Amino acid sequence: MRSLESQFSPEDPDAWQDFVSYNIPMGRYRTNEEVANLALFLANDESTYCIGGIHMIDRGFTAG
């Protein structure tokens, strides 16, 4: 994300991060662990009824 922030706003990457975070309903970037947790859930036997779905892990960005 830092690379993208620097490309969009070379003079102030933190300002770009603030802008993006403000526009995400949960107000922050996701963590690598949160993405891994979704992958683990989908690979787990507890998710046997989840078939062929699209699981957005974007903090509600596409829902808002």
N, C-alpha and C positions, 0 to 999 in steps of 0.2 A: 504494500500500500504506500510505503514511503516513496518508492520509485515513481508511482503514479502521481502522488501529491507534488513531487518535485517537478514532474513534467507539466502538470497543469498550472502550477504556481511556483516557478523557480525562485522568485524573490521572497516568497513566504509560504513554504509548504504547510506550516501549522495552520495558516488561515484557510487553506483548502480543506484540511482535515476538519476544522471547525465547521466549515460550510457543509460538507458532506454529512458529518455527524448530526448537525442540526436538522437535516432533511430526512434522517432515518428515524422512524417512530420511537425506537428504543434509545436513540441518542448516542450510539457508539458503534464502532466496528464490531463484527463478530470475532471470536477468538478461534484459533486453530483447534483448540479442545472442543469447542462447540460443534464445529464441523465434524470432527472425529466422533463425537458422541452420536450424531445422527447416523454416521456410517456404521458405527457399532450396533446401534439399535436395528438398523435395516438388515444387518448380517446376523442378528440374534434370532433365536427361535420364537421370541416373544412378538416378532413382527410378521408372523406367517400370514396374516390377513391383509398386509400391505403389499399389493401387487400392482405394478404398472402405474404407479402414481408419480407425480412431480412434486418433490419436496423442496420448497423454497427455504433457504436458510439466509434470509436477507433482513431479518429484524422487522418484518412487516412492511418493508419499503414498497413492494409491489401491491400490497393490500390497501395501502393508504391512498 
